[in-house]
């Protein structure tokens, strides 16, 4: 077992972003099959919004033992649906192959140094007809002290995310999300230069900017945003 400790401290802050997570759930929902592997599940902030009793199996994979322990406690306490289970480790430590309908990476791939190898491995875990879903921070030119503080190796553009897509899988969606949030990220990059957003900033973005993005995104055909979403399907 690899001893891994997540260096970021923003998971609890972004757990408060209920509007954003609900918006993202609507974007990703059509690609969530009955059995899901959520890679880098953290302490379950995304799981709480995405997972419901309707799923057959939802496996939360998390390499940080302390975060995984918090997730396990939430499962034991009944705070998550009974279909949820938790594994401490990384994808290359799992023995299952072609075992899931969806593999989910929500703000995770940027933390993995060899992203191409990770995505190739992820494709092996998908059943035929299954989906690989990746959400990542967009635009390398937006890199800030915050990215370095939380262990990001890179940000992605549509082109660079497309480039890491596994051969043999069909790209079914590639879009930028959160157009209004792009302005906030640019402000942090050029003006505030903070290593981490504070709770007040997160709440402002979630309450005011995300609803704007929900309206603007379809109008501009998801061509602008601070996050990039890629979805591939296994034939």
N, C-alpha and C positions, 0 to 999 in steps of 0.2 A: 504493500500500500504506500503510495506517494504521500509524504507529509506536506500538505499544502495549507497555507493560510492566506485568506483573501485580504489584500491590503486596503481595500476601500472601506469607507464608513458611511456611504451614502444610501445603503439599502433601507435603513430605517426612515430616512428622510423621504425617499421616493415611495415608500409604502403608503404615505399619506396622499399620494397623487391618484385619488380614486377616479377622477374624471378621465384622466389620461389612460389609466388601465382599462376602464370600461370602453373607451374609444378603441383602444388597441384590441380588446377582446372581440369587438364587432368586425374589425379588419381581418383578424386571424381565424375567427370562428368557423368559416366555411371549410377550413383546411384541417380541422381537428377531428381525427377519427376516433373510434371507440377505445383504442389503446394508445396512450401517449407516453413518450419519454421526454421529460423536461430536463434538459442539460443545463447545469449551473443554476439549480433552483433556489439557491440562497437559503433564506429562512422561510420561504413560502409566500412572499409578497405577491408574486404573479400568480402562483397556484391558487390562492384564495379567491382571485377574481375569475380566472380562466376555468378552473375545474368545478364541475357540478356532479350531482349524483347520477346523471345520465351516462357517464363514462363507465366502461367496463374495467379499465385499469389505467391509473395515472402514476407513473414512476418518477419520483423526484431524485435526480442524480446530482450530488453536491460534493466536491472534493474537500471543502473546509469542514473539519470535524465539528467545530463549535457551531457553525451555521446549520449543519445537518442535525445537530442535537436539538436545536431550537425547532427545526422542522419536525423532527420525530416527536417532540413534546406536543406540538400542535396537533399532529395526527392522533396521538394517544388520548389527547383531551377532547377529541371529537370536533375540533375546530375546522377540520377539513373532511370532505366526503370519505366514506369507507373504502372507496376505490383507490385511495391514495396510499402509496408506500414510499419508503425512503431508502436510498443506497448511498453510502459514503464512498466516493471514488470518482474516477474519470471514465470516459467512454471506452478507452482501450483496455480497461480492466473488467469490462463486462463480457460475458461469454455468449450472451444471446445474439443470434443473427436473424435478420429478417423477421423480427419479433414485434414490430410496432407499426401502427397506421400513421403516426405523426411523430417526428422528432422536432423538438421546439428549442430554439436558441433565442432567448430574449435578452438582449444586451449582454451577451456572453462571448461571442466569437472574437470580439476585439481584445479579449483578455487572453486568448490562446495564441502562442507564438507561431506555431505551425498550423495555420488555419486551413491550408489545403489538405493536409493529411487528416485533420479532424473531420472535414466535410466528406472526404472519401470514405472514412470509417462510418460516418453517419449514414451514408447511402446504403451501406451494407446492412444496416439495422432496419431498413424499411421493407415492409411487405410490398408486393406489387400493387400499384394504385395508391400507395402511401405518399405523404407529403413531408418535405423538409422545409421548415419555416425558420427564417433568420431575420431578426431585427437587430440593427447595429447603429451606432452613432455615425452621422454622415459628415463628409467633407474634411479632408486632411487639413485644409487651411483654417479650420475652426479649432485645431488642436490648442489646448490651453493648459495651464498648470493643473487644472482639475483632471485632465486625461492622465497625466503623469502620476498624480496622487492616487488614482484608483487602479493603476496598472494596465492602462490601455497600450497595446502595441501599435495600434493604427486606428484610423477612421476609414470609412468606405464611401466611395461614390457608387452610382449605379453600375458604372463600367467595372470597377474593381470588385464589387460584390458578384457581378455576373461572371467575372473571370475565375472566381474560386468555386463556381458551381460544378458539381460532380458530373463527369461524362456519363452519358446514358440516362440522365434524368432530364425531363423537359421543364424549362422555365415557364411558369404559368403566371407569375406576377412579379413585377419589379417597380417599386414606387417609393417616392419620398413622402414622409409623413411629418406633420407638425410644422407647417409653413410659418405660423406666427412665432413659434418657439425658436425658429432660426434667428429671428431678430434678437431675442433674449440671449441666445448663445453667442451671437456676434458681439453684443454689448459686454458680456463677460470676458470675451476674448480680447477686446480692444480697450475697454475702460476699467472694469472692476479687477480683472486678472486674479480672481479668487481661486484658491485651490479646491474649494468646495462651496456649493450653494448653501444658503442657510434655509431654515424652515419657512421663513416669511417669503423668500423668493420662490420656493417650490409651491407654496400655497397660491401665490399670485399667478404663477404660470398655469397651474392646474385649474384655477377658478376662472381666469379671464382669457388666457391665450389659447388653451386647448379648445374651448368652444369655438373660438374664431377659426382655428385650424380645421375643425370639423366641417365648417361651412365652406371655407375657402378651398380646401383640398380637392373636392370633386370638380369645382369650377375651373381650377387650373390644372386638372387632370393629374394631380399628385406629382407635379414636376419640380416642386420646391419643398424643402423641409429639412429639419435638423436630424431626422432619423431616416434610415433607408430599410425597406422591407423587401426581402426576396423569398419567393416560394417556388419550389421545384416539386415535380411529381414523378414518381417511379413508374414506368410503363408496366 
